[in-house]
Amino acid sequence: MKYEETNNTSDQVRRKCIVEYIKKNPESEKEDVIAHCIKNGEGSRVTLSRSIQELIKEGIIKDGKVRKNSKSYKLTLVSENLLLTFPQDLEEIFLKFKNLISAVKEWCISPEFAYNKRFGHVPELIDREKIAKHTVPLLYFTLEIINEICSIFLRFMLPDKLDRKDQIVKLYMIYYRFIGQMYSLIIEEIGEYIPKFDSNLSNRSIPYATQIINSVGTITNKTVLIINTCNEYSLQRELFDILHFVWQKNVDIAYDQYTFGGKNIPYEVEDTGKIDKSYLEIDDPKLRAIYRAINFDIDFENKMWRGNVKIEF
């Protein structure tokens, strides 16, 4: 499954063809762009010219004459335009999330192979049901974290960055299509391993119980939970590949969420081995503070989270 940022209409396919060509060929002449798209069967000269004008009007690409008295135009992308960059960021998150799903799927399908690959040995007893109950829910928790951060961006930051209602609506539609495809991807790839709900409270999984707790908890709680699970199954690289990208792209929002606006940044953090201390070398002070706050909570009173909620792993 591939993430699609727009509906698969002929107009959107044309627009994507135009943008991709200009991305690979900066300062392309308008005629070259049209010729390329026609060759790929993405429209006629009339429809492609119209799409190019729409993209210029939206500020996604800009045009300029090749020479002062020339009728030819060269086209370039406006790299800071949110209608361009936001979908590109979502595409990157989608690809990184696919890597995490693949790693979890590996644990579910062949835990023997996963143990040997990630730890160099295979234990005598392997609880396949426990592995599925622990690894599959972390995918949903990861999506919740992504959604919490991105939703704040859409609600509070986006209106200050765009003044056109139609552009804001378009990005909302792109984002919620993206979230839906992420959830669908989990079902497609590992739906058969998703733990079944048990009406007997004593038999319900720890991730289920934690989900209920976290519904009124903080984003830090959720992050600590999935970090502990990822440490147990050596999935840290795949997890932080996603989270670091999301935090970096929304650093002000993530900083406020994880540090309570800078009020929860411990000066000394004991090295628990749960998070790679290379985060101390990060240049961005806000991004570095996020890692410090999370590492603090992981070792906070022997896995005791704020609110005195203790979870046994």
Backbone hydrogen bonds, N-H to C=O, Kabsch-Sander energy under -0.5 kcal/mol:
donor,donor_aa,acceptor,acceptor_aa,energy
5,E,3,Y,-0.5
9,T,7,N,-2.1
13,V,9,T,-2.3
14,R,10,S,-2.2
15,R,11,D,-2.2
16,K,12,Q,-2.4
17,C,13,V,-2.3
18,I,14,R,-2.3
19,V,15,R,-2.5
20,E,16,K,-2.7
21,Y,17,C,-1.9
22,I,18,I,-2.3
23,K,19,V,-2.4
24,K,20,E,-1.8
25,N,21,Y,-1.7
27,E,75,L,-0.7
28,S,25,N,-0.6
28,S,75,L,-1.4
30,K,73,Y,-3.1
32,D,29,E,-0.6
33,V,29,E,-1.9
34,I,30,K,-2.3
35,A,31,E,-2.4
36,H,32,D,-2.3
37,C,33,V,-2.3
38,I,34,I,-2.5
39,K,35,A,-2.2
40,N,36,H,-1.4
41,G,38,I,-1.8
42,E,37,C,-2.9
48,L,44,S,-2.6
49,S,45,R,-2.1
50,R,46,V,-2.0
51,S,47,T,-2.1
52,I,48,L,-2.4
53,Q,49,S,-2.1
54,E,50,R,-2.0
55,L,51,S,-2.3
56,I,52,I,-2.1
57,K,53,Q,-2.4
58,E,54,E,-2.2
59,G,56,I,-0.9
60,I,55,L,-2.0
61,I,55,L,-1.3
62,K,76,T,-2.7
64,G,74,K,-1.5
66,V,72,S,-2.0
70,S,67,R,-1.6
74,K,64,G,-3.4
75,L,28,S,-3.7
76,T,62,K,-2.2
78,V,60,I,-2.8
79,S,77,L,-1.1
81,N,78,V,-2.1
84,L,81,N,-1.6
85,T,81,N,-2.9
86,F,82,L,-2.0
88,Q,84,L,-1.3
89,D,85,T,-2.4
90,L,86,F,-2.1
91,E,87,P,-2.2
92,E,88,Q,-1.9
93,I,89,D,-2.4
94,F,90,L,-2.6
95,L,91,E,-2.1
96,K,92,E,-2.1
97,F,93,I,-2.6
98,K,94,F,-2.0
99,N,95,L,-1.3
100,L,96,K,-1.5
101,I,97,F,-2.5
102,S,98,K,-2.4
103,A,99,N,-1.9
104,V,100,L,-2.3
105,K,101,I,-2.9
106,E,102,S,-1.8
107,W,103,A,-1.5
108,C,104,V,-2.1
109,I,105,K,-2.8
110,S,106,E,-2.2
114,A,110,S,-2.2
115,Y,111,P,-2.9
116,N,112,E,-2.2
117,K,113,F,-2.6
118,R,114,A,-2.5
119,F,115,Y,-2.8
120,G,115,Y,-0.9
120,G,116,N,-0.8
121,H,115,Y,-0.9
128,R,126,I,-1.1
131,I,127,D,-2.0
132,A,128,R,-2.2
133,K,129,E,-2.3
134,H,130,K,-1.7
135,T,131,I,-2.8
136,V,132,A,-1.6
138,L,134,H,-0.5
139,L,135,T,-0.6
139,L,136,V,-1.5
140,Y,136,V,-0.8
141,F,137,P,-2.2
142,T,138,L,-2.2
143,L,139,L,-1.9
144,E,140,Y,-2.0
145,I,141,F,-2.0
146,I,142,T,-2.3
147,N,143,L,-2.8
148,E,144,E,-2.5
149,I,145,I,-2.0
150,C,146,I,-2.7
151,S,147,N,-2.5
152,I,148,E,-1.4
153,F,149,I,-1.7
154,L,150,C,-2.5
155,R,151,S,-2.5
156,F,152,I,-2.7
157,M,152,I,-0.8
157,M,153,F,-1.2
158,L,153,F,-2.6
160,D,157,M,-1.0
161,K,157,M,-0.9
161,K,158,L,-1.3
162,L,158,L,-2.1
165,K,163,D,-0.6
168,I,164,R,-1.8
169,V,165,K,-2.6
170,K,166,D,-1.8
171,L,167,Q,-2.0
172,Y,168,I,-2.2
173,M,169,V,-2.3
174,I,170,K,-2.3
175,Y,171,L,-2.6
176,Y,172,Y,-2.5
177,R,173,M,-1.6
178,F,174,I,-1.9
179,I,175,Y,-2.4
180,G,176,Y,-1.8
181,Q,177,R,-2.0
182,M,178,F,-1.9
183,Y,179,I,-2.1
184,S,180,G,-2.3
185,L,181,Q,-2.0
186,I,182,M,-1.3
187,I,183,Y,-1.6
188,E,184,S,-2.6
189,E,185,L,-2.5
190,I,186,I,-2.8
191,G,187,I,-1.6
193,Y,190,I,-1.8
194,I,191,G,-1.1
199,S,197,F,-0.5
201,L,199,S,-0.7
203,N,200,N,-1.6
204,R,200,N,-0.5
204,R,201,L,-1.2
209,A,205,S,-2.2
210,T,206,I,-3.0
211,Q,207,P,-2.0
212,I,208,Y,-1.8
213,I,209,A,-2.0
214,N,210,T,-3.2
215,S,211,Q,-0.9
215,S,212,I,-0.5
216,V,213,I,-1.5
217,G,214,N,-0.9
222,K,218,T,-1.5
223,T,219,I,-2.1
224,V,220,T,-2.8
225,L,221,N,-2.2
226,I,222,K,-2.1
227,I,223,T,-2.2
228,N,224,V,-2.3
229,T,225,L,-2.0
230,C,226,I,-2.7
231,N,227,I,-2.5
232,E,228,N,-1.8
233,Y,229,T,-1.5
234,S,231,N,-0.7
235,L,230,C,-2.9
236,Q,230,C,-0.5
239,L,235,L,-2.1
240,F,236,Q,-3.0
241,D,237,R,-1.6
242,I,238,E,-1.0
242,I,239,L,-0.8
243,L,239,L,-2.5
244,H,240,F,-2.2
245,F,241,D,-0.7
246,V,242,I,-2.3
247,W,243,L,-3.2
248,Q,244,H,-2.6
249,K,245,F,-2.0
250,N,246,V,-1.2
251,V,248,Q,-0.8
254,A,250,N,-2.7
255,Y,251,V,-2.4
256,D,252,D,-1.9
257,Q,253,I,-2.2
258,Y,254,A,-2.7
259,T,255,Y,-2.0
260,F,256,D,-0.8
261,G,256,D,-0.8
263,K,259,T,-1.3
263,K,260,F,-0.5
264,N,259,T,-2.1
272,T,270,E,-1.1
279,Y,276,D,-1.5
280,L,277,K,-2.0
281,E,278,S,-2.0
282,I,279,Y,-1.5
288,R,284,D,-2.3
289,A,285,P,-1.9
290,I,286,K,-1.5
291,Y,287,L,-1.5
292,R,288,R,-2.0
293,A,289,A,-2.5
294,I,290,I,-2.1
295,N,291,Y,-2.6
296,F,292,R,-2.1
297,D,293,A,-1.9
298,I,294,I,-2.0
299,D,295,N,-1.2
300,F,297,D,-1.1
301,E,299,D,-0.8
302,N,299,D,-0.8
304,M,300,F,-2.4
305,W,303,K,-0.7
305,W,309,V,-1.6
308,N,305,W,-1.4
309,V,305,W,-0.6
310,K,308,N,-0.7
311,I,303,K,-0.7
313,F,311,I,-0.5
